[in-house]
Amino acid sequence: MHRRQFIGAASATLGTLSPWACATSVGAAEPPDARPGFAPPGLLVPIQARPDRIIDVSVCTRPFRAQGPRIEAQRFGRQTVVHNYGHGGSGWSLSWGSAAQAVRLALATGEKRIAVIGCGAIGLTTAREAQRAGLRVRIYCREQPPLVRSSAATGVWSPDSRICTEAGATPAFQRQWEAMARHSFRMYQSLLGLAGDPVEWRDGYVLSDTPFEQPLVGGLGHDGPSEPDYPDLEALLSDIRPRSVPLARHQHPFDVPHARRYSQLVFNLPAYTRLLMDDFMRDGGEIVHRDFASPRQFASLTERTLVNATGYGARALLGDESIIPVRGQTARLIPQREVNYGITYRGHNLSVVPRRDGILVQAQAPGDFGNADSMPDRAASDAAVQRLAGLFKA
Ligand SMILES: Cc1cc2nc3c(=O)[nH]c(=O)nc-3n(C[C@H](O)[C@H](O)[C@H](O)COP(=O)(O)OP(=O)(O)OC[C@H]3O[C@@H](n4cnc5c(N)ncnc54)[C@H](O)[C@@H]3O)c2cc1C
């Protein structure tokens, strides 16, 4: 039997149940024409979307550059500094590939011990790639996880999220981006199935009030006229990106006219960050607390090759105004282990990721682009959670 038909048969049989019935009760009901060996599809457990279940509200600043990340070597007196910063909304997704490119530049100096400045997504993965290449690495940083900006990210594979402007996506950049994305993607597949699920694949539903072919004005991922146009790089990875599938009205429980199901790579950031830190320490890494007020202070370090992975911090440290802050806020609801699906509500600025440490609710706000304010706005997260609750009222 074709799987699609099987789903149809199962939902017809269960038609009198609440579409939000718990998965165990679904397992008990067997469609009459089910052949042995195929389990009926689980139904969705509703998210308990209530503001009083918010356990954390965090703000993160995306280090956006119109021309994409800065990955290049620069001479500072007797030292070589390899810059690796400015990854916009794609830092976690591109981290391994970006690290590999930075480490190639570091290896070219011939040094066997290097310093990495920064302990976020980019610093940690650069340090690990350098160790894998046989180098000894010391990290210097002002903050460590979970206090780095990277720890406040959503945690999904989004390699083309605010990575450069349309004009910045030159053919050379597109090649560099594709290499970074493919390298990272491969690394992430090697981190599946580990204890604590640092990385896993999850399904999700993109919901829409209007047909998907109809373009949206605004919506998640765009802040209106103040925000530049971004390139469409997705086609470059079409062979490794699972395609979303359209769902008929009876194939999902949401009270919206249009829905598609997608599969998404999710990073459970606390478990994943801990894994990176543990691996780094196990391979002889050291972490030293240090706050650099100026790159002149790099001269006090004994290492002659440094990788600058200071993220948004590079703007102040180097006076690099090519880095534009893009604010983003997420709220975490008390974890519900049975909730194993994400949601993107198109046109309603709402996206939900079922992380192991909580259900992440992200809402874009007008004025995020160019905004360095890192104060959480609790009312905005309450409103996002209430919008989410509206989807479960059916
Ligand atoms: C709301 C939101 C959601 C996001 N979701 C995703 C997502 O799902 N997937 C994805 O791929 N990306 C996502 N991003 C983007 C991602 O978070 C960033 O691209 C990434 O965090 C950048 O990492 P980083 O290591 O460069 O910077 P940071 O995490 O900021 O780390 C910088 C490090 O440098 C140190 N440092 C800085 N300045 C100094 C100094 N002067 N002296 C000493 N140390 C210094 C800091 O202490 C820190 O250790 C999201 C961003 C936001 C805002």
Ligand as a Chemical Component Dictionary entry (heavy atoms), coordinates in Angstrom:
data_LIG
# 
_chem_comp.id                   LIG 
_chem_comp.type                 NON-POLYMER 
_chem_comp.pdbx_formal_charge   0 
_chem_comp.three_letter_code    LIG 
# 
loop_
_chem_comp_atom.comp_id 
_chem_comp_atom.atom_id 
_chem_comp_atom.alt_atom_id 
_chem_comp_atom.type_symbol 
_chem_comp_atom.charge 
_chem_comp_atom.model_Cartn_x 
_chem_comp_atom.model_Cartn_y 
_chem_comp_atom.model_Cartn_z 
_chem_comp_atom.pdbx_ordinal 
LIG C1  C1  C 0 16.979 35.151 17.140 1  
LIG C2  C2  C 0 18.097 34.503 16.371 2  
LIG C3  C3  C 0 17.952 33.223 15.924 3  
LIG C4  C4  C 0 18.969 32.601 15.210 4  
LIG N1  N1  N 0 18.773 31.342 14.798 5  
LIG C5  C5  C 0 19.733 30.723 14.065 6  
LIG C6  C6  C 0 19.511 29.404 13.612 7  
LIG O1  O1  O 0 18.481 28.796 13.885 8  
LIG N2  N2  N 0 20.474 28.822 12.858 9  
LIG C7  C7  C 0 21.644 29.462 12.535 10 
LIG O2  O2  O 0 22.467 28.908 11.830 11 
LIG N3  N3  N 0 21.874 30.719 12.994 12 
LIG C8  C8  C 0 20.951 31.365 13.737 13 
LIG N4  N4  N 0 21.157 32.627 14.190 14 
LIG C9  C9  C 0 22.422 33.290 13.875 15 
LIG C10 C10 C 0 23.520 32.857 14.820 16 
LIG O3  O3  O 0 23.061 32.925 16.137 17 
LIG C11 C11 C 0 24.772 33.743 14.657 18 
LIG O4  O4  O 0 25.150 33.792 13.304 19 
LIG C12 C12 C 0 25.899 33.168 15.488 20 
LIG O5  O5  O 0 25.482 33.130 16.840 21 
LIG C13 C13 C 0 27.182 33.953 15.398 22 
LIG O6  O6  O 0 28.104 33.259 16.196 23 
LIG P1  P1  P 0 29.503 33.856 16.595 24 
LIG O7  O7  O 0 30.287 32.754 17.205 25 
LIG O8  O8  O 0 30.086 34.560 15.416 26 
LIG O9  O9  O 0 29.179 34.999 17.665 27 
LIG P2  P2  P 0 28.876 34.970 19.239 28 
LIG O10 O10 O 0 27.990 33.888 19.628 29 
LIG O11 O11 O 0 28.454 36.379 19.551 30 
LIG O12 O12 O 0 30.285 34.699 19.905 31 
LIG C14 C14 C 0 31.278 35.684 19.978 32 
LIG C15 C15 C 0 32.333 35.275 20.975 33 
LIG O13 O13 O 0 33.358 36.285 20.960 34 
LIG C16 C16 C 0 33.554 36.798 22.258 35 
LIG N5  N5  N 0 33.931 38.198 22.147 36 
LIG C17 C17 C 0 33.294 39.167 21.456 37 
LIG N6  N6  N 0 33.983 40.330 21.599 38 
LIG C18 C18 C 0 35.055 40.061 22.374 39 
LIG C19 C19 C 0 36.118 40.847 22.889 40 
LIG N7  N7  N 0 36.226 42.151 22.633 41 
LIG N8  N8  N 0 37.043 40.252 23.689 42 
LIG C20 C20 C 0 36.942 38.934 23.989 43 
LIG N9  N9  N 0 35.949 38.139 23.522 44 
LIG C21 C21 C 0 35.027 38.710 22.734 45 
LIG C22 C22 C 0 32.215 36.583 22.951 46 
LIG O14 O14 O 0 32.372 36.625 24.369 47 
LIG C23 C23 C 0 31.837 35.209 22.414 48 
LIG O15 O15 O 0 32.540 34.234 23.125 49 
LIG C24 C24 C 0 20.167 33.288 14.912 50 
LIG C25 C25 C 0 20.324 34.594 15.369 51 
LIG C26 C26 C 0 19.292 35.195 16.088 52 
LIG C27 C27 C 0 19.466 36.595 16.553 53 
# 
loop_
_chem_comp_bond.comp_id 
_chem_comp_bond.atom_id_1 
_chem_comp_bond.atom_id_2 
_chem_comp_bond.value_order 
_chem_comp_bond.pdbx_ordinal 
LIG C1  C2  SING 1  
LIG C2  C3  SING 2  
LIG C2  C26 DOUB 3  
LIG C3  C4  DOUB 4  
LIG C4  N1  SING 5  
LIG C4  C24 SING 6  
LIG N1  C5  DOUB 7  
LIG C5  C6  SING 8  
LIG C5  C8  SING 9  
LIG C6  O1  DOUB 10 
LIG C6  N2  SING 11 
LIG N2  C7  SING 12 
LIG C7  O2  DOUB 13 
LIG C7  N3  SING 14 
LIG N3  C8  DOUB 15 
LIG C8  N4  SING 16 
LIG N4  C9  SING 17 
LIG N4  C24 SING 18 
LIG C9  C10 SING 19 
LIG C10 O3  SING 20 
LIG C10 C11 SING 21 
LIG C11 O4  SING 22 
LIG C11 C12 SING 23 
LIG C12 O5  SING 24 
LIG C12 C13 SING 25 
LIG C13 O6  SING 26 
LIG O6  P1  SING 27 
LIG P1  O7  DOUB 28 
LIG P1  O8  SING 29 
LIG P1  O9  SING 30 
LIG O9  P2  SING 31 
LIG P2  O10 DOUB 32 
LIG P2  O11 SING 33 
LIG P2  O12 SING 34 
LIG O12 C14 SING 35 
LIG C14 C15 SING 36 
LIG C15 O13 SING 37 
LIG C15 C23 SING 38 
LIG O13 C16 SING 39 
LIG C16 N5  SING 40 
LIG C16 C22 SING 41 
LIG N5  C17 SING 42 
LIG N5  C21 SING 43 
LIG C17 N6  DOUB 44 
LIG N6  C18 SING 45 
LIG C18 C19 SING 46 
LIG C18 C21 DOUB 47 
LIG C19 N7  SING 48 
LIG C19 N8  DOUB 49 
LIG N8  C20 SING 50 
LIG C20 N9  DOUB 51 
LIG N9  C21 SING 52 
LIG C22 O14 SING 53 
LIG C22 C23 SING 54 
LIG C23 O15 SING 55 
LIG C24 C25 DOUB 56 
LIG C25 C26 SING 57 
LIG C26 C27 SING 58 
# 
